[in-house]
Amino acid sequence: MTSAISDREAPEVWRPIAVPRRPAGSSPTFSVVVPTRGRETLARTLASISSQLEPGDEIIVVCTNDEDWGNSARQRGIEKATSSHILFCDDDDVFLPGALAVMRQFAADHPGAIGIFRRRFNAGPPQWREPVLRPMNVQCMGFVIPNVPSKLGVWGPQSSDPVKQAALQASGVRPWSDAYFVSETAELQGAPVIFCDVIVGHARPEPKRFRRLRYRLKLRTRLRRSLRRGA
């Protein structure tokens, strides 16, 4: 098995053989950080996590109105984490049944390593597509991060507002990627990054037609509010 943090390497990937039963208190513990803007999908997300928790685990829900795709909320979440490892989940995604058990097995087998698992979509290939740490190829739902205080990367600034994002880039701030958090954490901890060929999550699992309907309803609500303010 070989770890990988650059696209010049061609690593083997970790695949679980079986999930062993471990004595109580000997398993890694998880802090699952969930940034949210209060979307209706949050209850489904939390249900997919809570059903898989073990003693010592915790869910850290961080409410936010920031327009940074949840980065400031993730940063606040990792600062509150008390478990041995940190996981992440957006409030419209779900962990698949058995996902945390497999991720826990990886953490137990490789306590000082960072794991990057995969997630699937309703259509198209899963993420990651190939075992390479680069922007757009990895997403934080697949991360298993050893919780080493003072040796965690920082969730950097970004904005969903195009004007604000352009201003950030003009000031020298690079466009943010989840891959940067992993690379910074790996450097601080001296930790190997191991890609894990297991799909653990489902991104936005509702059918596409429902996502479109929800988006239209949100637009109508925003328009009504704007009209009321202008009245």
N, C-alpha and C positions, 0 to 999 in steps of 0.2 A: 504494500500500500504506500502511496506517495501523496504528499500534500501538494497543494498548488496555490500560488497567489499571482501568477503571471500567465499571459497567453502564449509564452514561449515554451511552457511545459505541457506535457501530455500525461496527466496523472491517471492512475487507477482510481476508482471510486469505492467508497465504503458501502457495503450492502449487508444488512443484518441477516444472520442465519436463523436465529430464534431469539425470542425475548425471554431471558432467564428470570426465574423468580429470585428476588434478592431479599435478605433479611430486612425486617422493618428498621428504618433508621440508617440503612447503609446506602440507599439510593440517592443520586443527585436530586436536588430540589429545584423547582422552577418558579421564577417570577415572570408572569406573562403580562407584558405591557400592552395596553389597548388604548390608543388615542381615539377620541370620539368627538364629533360635533352633535351628538344626540340623534343620530339617524335611527330610523325605526328598525333597522337590521341589527342593532346592537344586541338586543335580547337573544337573537339567534346565534350571534357570535359568542356571547358569554356562555350560552348553553353548550356549545361545542367544546368549550374549554373546561367548564366546571365539572362536566361528567367524567373527565379524565384526570382530575387533580388527585394527588396523593398527599399524605401528611407532610407539612413543611412547605407546600406550594402556596402561591398567592397570585391573585389577579390584581393588577394595578390599573384601574381605569382612570384616565386623565382627560377631563373635559377641556375643550379648547375652541376658541373662536378665531384663532390665528389662521392666516391664509398661507401657511407654509407646508401644506400636505401632511401635517401631523408631526413635523420634526421637533418643534419646541415641546410638544406634549411627550414625545418619546424621550427627549432629554430629561424632562422632569421625572418621568417614570423610572428611568434607570438610576437616577439619583436616590430614589426611594426603595429600590430593590434590595431585599435581604436574603434571597435564596442563593444557592451555589451557582446557578446559571440563569441567564436572561433569555426569554423568548419574546416575540412580537406578533401582534395580530391586528390588522385594520378592522374597523367596526362594520365592514360589509363583507368580510371574508369568514371562512369557517375552517377549523381543524377537522380533518377526517377522523372517524373512529379508529382508535389505536395509535394515532399519530404521536401523542406525547410519550407513549410507552416505547416506541421505536427511538424517539429523540433522547429519551432517558437512557436507553441502552447505549446509544452512541456516547453520551456524556459520561457514563460509567466506564466504558471501555477506553475513552480518550479524555480524561479529566482536564488536561491542559490544552486541548485543541478546540478550535472553532469549527463547528459543523455548518454546512450549507446544504439544506434539503431542497426539495422541489415543490412547486405548487402547480395545479392545473387550472384551466379555464374552461368555459362552456364550449369554446371552439379554439382550434389552433394548438400548437405544441406547448408543452409545459415549460415552466421557468424554474431552473436554468435549462438552457438548450444544450450547452456544452460546459464541461467543468473548467470554466475560466472566470476569474474574478475581474469583471469589467462592468461599466455602467450599462444598464438596461438588461443585463443577463441574469442578475440576482435580485432578490427582493427579501425584505427583512422577515417575512413570515417564515422563511426557511432557516433563519439563523439560530444556532445554539451557541450562546456567548458565555464563557466563564466570567462570573461576576467577581472581578478583581478590583476593589476600590482604588481609585486614582489611576487605573490602567485601562480605562475604557475610552473609546473614541468619542467624539462630539458630533451630535446631529446638527449639521451646519445649516446656515440660513438659506432659505429659498422662498419664493412667493408664487402663488397661483395667479396673481395679478400680473399680466404681461408687462405692464409699465414698471412695476416695482421690481420684477425679475430682471428687466433690462437695466435698471439702475444698479442693481446688485452686481451684475456682470460688468457694467461700465466701471464700477469701483474696484474691479479686480477679483471679485468673488466668483469662483468657478461654479458652473451649474452643478447642483448637488446630485449625488447618486448614493444609494444605500451601500454600494461597493466601497465607498470611501470610509464609512463607519467601520466596516470589517477590516480594511487595510490598516487604518490607524490603530484599531484595537490590537490587531495581530502584531504590529510593530511595538506597541507599548508593552505587551505581555510576552513578546518573544514566542508567540503561539503559532503552530502550524494551522493552515486552513485546509480542511478536508471536505471535499464534495461528496454528498451522500445521495446515492441514486434511489431515493424513495420519495414518492409524492405524499406529502403530509397535509396539504391544504387545498382548498378550492376557493378561487378568487371570484367574488360576486356570483354566487351560484344560482341566483334567480334567472329565469329565462330572459332573453334579450328584449322581448316585447314588453315585459314588465319594467325593465330598466328604462326603456324609452318612455313608457307611460308615467313613471315616477318623475323623470326629468321634466316632462311637459307640465306636470302638476306643480313642480317647484317653480318653473318659469311663470306660470299663471299666478302663483302666490306672490312672487316677487313683483310682478307687474301690478297687481292689485295694491300692494303696499306702497309702491311708487306713486300710483295714482292718488291714493289717500293722502300721502304726504304733500302732493302738489295741489290738493284741493284747498 
